[in-house]
């Protein structure tokens, strides 16, 4: 048994997905990305779950240590929490999810890729004064927006590899 990221649900043969653990948050995501595939998956016997607040908090702590938290979605965090709580492998091609999973001791396998084997750490760096700091648990989460504003000079802070 494994926790499947959306990339597995979209790309694996439908029978291979049967009985695996998935997040209830993925239902909306699947329906909007590929409605026909969602209709097929909806008919399967899947183990639909949602992580508890404590499980989510544990993942957020690990993701803030690696610096990946600002770029993880709610679905990503839920899937990581499910894999951690059930002590099972995570199937994903998302490099940030792989990075957090490895830091948390979760076994990871790719869907279509084998990349992302290096462990990275991310920090925040101001584009103005170049001040750096660790990524905190309360960092702004978005795939593209600035993570925070520099306390020293007011410029945007960007994620950079440490």
N, C-alpha and C positions, 0 to 999 in steps of 0.2 A: 504494500500500500504506500502511496505517496501523495503529497500535496501538489496539485497541478496549477501552474500559472496559466493565464489566458492563452499564451502562445501555444501551450500543449493542447488546450481545448480546441484551438483553431487549426492546428496542423497535424496532430496525431490521427491515426485511423480511429474511427469512432468507438470501436470495440475495445481499443486499448485504454480508453478513458473510463470505461465502466468500473464502478465501485471505488474510484479514487476520491480523495478528500479535496473539496473545492470550497471557496468562500461564497456565501450568499451575496456578497457585494459584487461578484463577477457576473451575476445574472443580467443586470442592467448594461454592463460593459459589453457582454456578448451580444445582447439583443441589438445594441446600437452599431456594433462592428460588422456582424454577419448574422442577420436574422434567420436565414435558412439553417445555418449551423447551430444556432441557439435552439431552434425547434427540434433538431435531432438530439442535441444534448439534453434537452428538457425531458425527453422520453427515456433516457438512461437512468439506471439506478446509481445515482451519484450520492456521495456522502456530503451534503451541503451543511456547512457549519459557519459559525461566526465566533471569533476569538473573544475571550473575556477581557474586560478592562485591564486586569492585572497582567494578562498575557501580552496585550498591546503595549503596555508600559514597559515591560521587559524588553521588547523588540525596539522600542523607541530609545531606550537607554543604550543598547548595543549600537543602533544606527547612529546615535549622536557621537558615540566613541569613534566610529569609523569616519564620521563626517558625511554619511550618505543620507541622513534623515531629511534634509530639505528637498531632495529630489525623489523621494519615495511617495507614492500615492497611498490613499487609504486602503485600496485593494492590496497593494504590495505589502504593507505593514500587517494586514490581516492574514495574508498567506504565510508570511514569515512566522507570525505568532502561532498559527495552526501547526506548522511544521515543528516549531520548537516545543509546543505543548504536547504534541503527539509523538515526539521523538522519531520522526520519520523523515525521509528525504524530500527535498524540494526539487521540482522539475521546472526550470525556467531558463530563458536566454538573457534575462535582464542582468547586466553586469553589476549594477548596484545591489540588487537582491542577492546575487551570488556573493558579493563582498561581505554583506551583513551576515548572511547565512554561515559563511566560513568562520567569521569572527565569533558567532554564537555556537559553533560546533555542529552545525546542521550539515549533513551530507547533501551535495548539490549535483544534479545532472542537467545537461543541456537538452533542449528540444531539437533544435536544428544546428546549434553551434557547439563547439567544444572550448571556445575561448573564455577569457576572464578568469584565469587561474592564479594570477598575481593578486596578492592582498594589498589594497591601497588604503591610505588614510588621507582624508580631506580636511582642510582648514579653511577658515574665512580670511580673506585678505582684502583690505581697503584699496580701491583703485586710486584714491587720492594720496593719502599719507603712507600707504603700504603697511600699516599696522596689521598684525595677524592675531587670530584668536581661535580657540577651539569652537566647534559647532555645539551649541547648547540644545537641550531638549525642547526649548520653546522657539526654536528657529522657524522662520516663515517657510512653509512647505509649498513649493510650486516647481513645475518642470522648467520654467524659463525665467521667472522674476528674480530680482535681487533677493538675497537671503535676509539681509538686514542693513541698517544704516550705521556707519562708523560713529562710535561715541566720541571720538576725538575730533574729526573734521566734518562729519555729516555726509561724506561721500558713500556711494553704495559699496557693500562688501560682496565679493564674489567667492564661490567655491574654487579652491585650487588644491592640487595634489601636494601633500606635505613632502 
